[in-house]
Amino acid sequence: MWDNRFEEILRRHLHFLPDDEKLQEDINLMDFGLDSLGIVQLLAALEDAYGVHFRDEALTLETFQTPAVLWKTLARISETDG
């Protein structure tokens, strides 16, 4: 569903996800350690890695709820910015 770079970046911000556990598309990111500071850091890391800018309408808690939602948002922004 997503590329390796996305998963590597996301995993760095999920402190409660064991390294050997598969990243499921529907897990609640907050349950695995993503907090408000982590969202800001994750946002910056994704913007740097993908050369995109998350616009205000994408800056919601829902965007950062699950890996699937976050990836879809990133893909949509990449298409728009690309």
GUBA-8958 format. One record per atom (N, C-alpha, C): x, y, z. Coordinates in steps of 0.02 Angstrom, whole numbers. Layout:
BEGIN
+--------+--------+--------+
:     c1 :     c2 :     c3 :
+--------+--------+--------+
:      X :      Y :      Z :
...
+--------+--------+--------+
END
This chain:
BEGIN
+--------+--------+--------+
:     c1 :     c2 :     c3 :
+--------+--------+--------+
:     41 :    -59 :      0 :
:      0 :      0 :      0 :
:     44 :     63 :      0 :
:     93 :     66 :     43 :
:    138 :    124 :     47 :
:    209 :    102 :     33 :
:    253 :    151 :     24 :
:    323 :    133 :     10 :
:    363 :    125 :     75 :
:    423 :     98 :     68 :
:    465 :     85 :    126 :
:    485 :    148 :    163 :
:    497 :    201 :    126 :
:    517 :    265 :    157 :
:    463 :    289 :    205 :
:    400 :    285 :    184 :
:    344 :    306 :    227 :
:    344 :    264 :    291 :
:    349 :    199 :    283 :
:    347 :    156 :    342 :
:    406 :    170 :    389 :
:    465 :    179 :    362 :
:    523 :    194 :    404 :
:    513 :    259 :    444 :
:    489 :    310 :    410 :
:    477 :    375 :    444 :
:    423 :    367 :    497 :
:    369 :    335 :    480 :
:    314 :    326 :    527 :
:    335 :    285 :    588 :
:    371 :    231 :    577 :
:    392 :    189 :    633 :
:    435 :    226 :    684 :
:    474 :    274 :    661 :
:    515 :    314 :    707 :
:    474 :    352 :    758 :
:    410 :    363 :    743 :
:    367 :    402 :    786 :
:    317 :    359 :    825 :
:    320 :    294 :    815 :
:    276 :    247 :    850 :
:    316 :    208 :    901 :
:    327 :    239 :    958 :
:    371 :    211 :   1008 :
:    346 :    147 :   1041 :
:    280 :    134 :   1035 :
:    252 :     74 :   1066 :
:    240 :     18 :   1016 :
:    262 :     26 :    954 :
:    255 :    -27 :    904 :
:    320 :    -66 :    902 :
:    318 :   -130 :    921 :
:    379 :   -171 :    920 :
:    409 :   -174 :    849 :
:    475 :   -175 :    846 :
:    510 :   -176 :    781 :
:    489 :   -235 :    738 :
:    473 :   -291 :    769 :
:    456 :   -351 :    731 :
:    381 :   -357 :    715 :
:    341 :   -308 :    737 :
:    269 :   -310 :    724 :
:    253 :   -276 :    658 :
:    211 :   -309 :    618 :
:    192 :   -281 :    554 :
:    150 :   -217 :    565 :
:    163 :   -167 :    525 :
:    125 :   -105 :    529 :
:     59 :   -115 :    491 :
:      5 :   -119 :    528 :
:    -61 :   -129 :    498 :
:    -89 :    -62 :    475 :
:   -126 :    -63 :    420 :
:   -151 :      0 :    392 :
:   -204 :     34 :    435 :
:   -237 :     -4 :    479 :
:   -293 :     24 :    517 :
:   -279 :     34 :    592 :
:   -216 :     29 :    613 :
:   -202 :     39 :    684 :
:   -211 :    113 :    701 :
:   -229 :    126 :    763 :
:   -234 :    194 :    787 :
:   -164 :    217 :    806 :
:   -139 :    267 :    771 :
:    -70 :    289 :    783 :
:    -60 :    315 :    854 :
:   -110 :    345 :    883 :
:   -105 :    371 :    951 :
:    -95 :    314 :   1001 :
:   -125 :    256 :    986 :
:   -117 :    198 :   1031 :
:    -45 :    172 :   1032 :
:     -7 :    189 :    981 :
:     62 :    164 :    976 :
:    113 :    219 :    989 :
:     92 :    273 :   1021 :
:    139 :    323 :   1046 :
:    142 :    389 :   1008 :
:    103 :    397 :    956 :
:    104 :    461 :    920 :
:     65 :    513 :    961 :
:     99 :    566 :    982 :
:     66 :    619 :   1020 :
:     71 :    684 :    980 :
:     49 :    739 :   1010 :
:     47 :    802 :    973 :
:    116 :    824 :    950 :
:    167 :    818 :    991 :
:    234 :    835 :    971 :
:    258 :    787 :    915 :
:    242 :    725 :    923 :
:    259 :    675 :    872 :
:    226 :    690 :    805 :
:    165 :    715 :    806 :
:    130 :    733 :    744 :
:    169 :    788 :    709 :
:    189 :    839 :    746 :
:    227 :    894 :    716 :
:    293 :    868 :    687 :
:    327 :    826 :    723 :
:    391 :    799 :    699 :
:    380 :    753 :    638 :
:    328 :    712 :    640 :
:    311 :    668 :    585 :
:    293 :    709 :    523 :
:    254 :    760 :    533 :
:    234 :    805 :    479 :
:    295 :    835 :    445 :
:    341 :    860 :    484 :
:    402 :    890 :    456 :
:    444 :    838 :    419 :
:    449 :    778 :    447 :
:    489 :    726 :    415 :
:    458 :    705 :    349 :
:    392 :    699 :    346 :
:    358 :    680 :    284 :
:    365 :    735 :    232 :
:    357 :    798 :    253 :
:    364 :    853 :    206 :
:    435 :    855 :    176 :
:    485 :    845 :    218 :
:    554 :    845 :    194 :
:    567 :    786 :    147 :
:    545 :    727 :    167 :
:    559 :    667 :    128 :
:    524 :    666 :     61 :
:    464 :    693 :     58 :
:    424 :    689 :     -3 :
:    420 :    756 :    -41 :
:    450 :    808 :    -14 :
:    450 :    872 :    -48 :
:    380 :    901 :    -57 :
:    339 :    894 :     -6 :
:    270 :    918 :     -8 :
:    258 :    966 :     50 :
:    199 :    997 :     48 :
:    177 :   1040 :    103 :
:    106 :   1022 :    121 :
:     96 :   1002 :    183 :
:     28 :    987 :    208 :
:     -9 :   1054 :    217 :
:    -62 :   1063 :    181 :
:   -102 :   1124 :    188 :
:   -147 :   1119 :    249 :
:   -174 :   1176 :    269 :
:   -214 :   1179 :    330 :
:   -270 :   1127 :    333 :
:   -304 :   1116 :    277 :
:   -360 :   1069 :    277 :
:   -339 :    997 :    291 :
:   -274 :    982 :    283 :
:   -249 :    915 :    297 :
:   -222 :    908 :    368 :
:   -219 :    964 :    404 :
:   -191 :    963 :    472 :
:   -246 :    951 :    523 :
:   -271 :    890 :    523 :
:   -323 :    870 :    570 :
:   -301 :    806 :    606 :
:   -331 :    793 :    663 :
:   -315 :    731 :    698 :
:   -335 :    671 :    656 :
:   -387 :    677 :    616 :
:   -409 :    622 :    574 :
:   -355 :    601 :    524 :
:   -318 :    650 :    498 :
:   -263 :    635 :    451 :
:   -211 :    589 :    482 :
:   -200 :    598 :    547 :
:   -148 :    561 :    582 :
:   -178 :    504 :    625 :
:   -238 :    482 :    608 :
:   -271 :    429 :    646 :
:   -243 :    360 :    631 :
:   -235 :    344 :    567 :
:   -209 :    278 :    547 :
:   -158 :    286 :    492 :
:   -115 :    236 :    483 :
:    -67 :    239 :    428 :
:   -102 :    246 :    359 :
:   -158 :    211 :    350 :
:   -192 :    214 :    286 :
:   -217 :    284 :    270 :
:   -247 :    317 :    318 :
:   -273 :    385 :    307 :
:   -214 :    433 :    294 :
:   -162 :    426 :    332 :
:   -104 :    469 :    324 :
:    -72 :    459 :    255 :
:    -65 :    397 :    234 :
:    -36 :    382 :    168 :
:    -79 :    410 :    112 :
:   -145 :    401 :    117 :
:   -190 :    427 :     65 :
:   -186 :    504 :     62 :
:   -181 :    536 :    119 :
:   -174 :    609 :    120 :
:   -109 :    629 :     88 :
:    -54 :    595 :    106 :
:     11 :    610 :     78 :
:     10 :    600 :      2 :
:    -20 :    546 :    -21 :
:    -23 :    532 :    -93 :
:    -62 :    587 :   -129 :
:   -117 :    608 :   -100 :
:   -157 :    661 :   -130 :
:   -118 :    727 :   -133 :
:    -82 :    743 :    -80 :
:    -42 :    804 :    -78 :
:     15 :    799 :   -129 :
:     45 :    741 :   -136 :
:    100 :    731 :   -183 :
:     75 :    743 :   -255 :
:     16 :    719 :   -271 :
:    -13 :    730 :   -337 :
:    -25 :    804 :   -350 :
:    -50 :    839 :   -300 :
:    -65 :    910 :   -306 :
:     -2 :    952 :   -312 :
:     48 :    935 :   -270 :
:    110 :    974 :   -270 :
:    156 :    955 :   -328 :
:    146 :    895 :   -355 :
:    190 :    870 :   -408 :
:    175 :    901 :   -472 :
+--------+--------+--------+
END
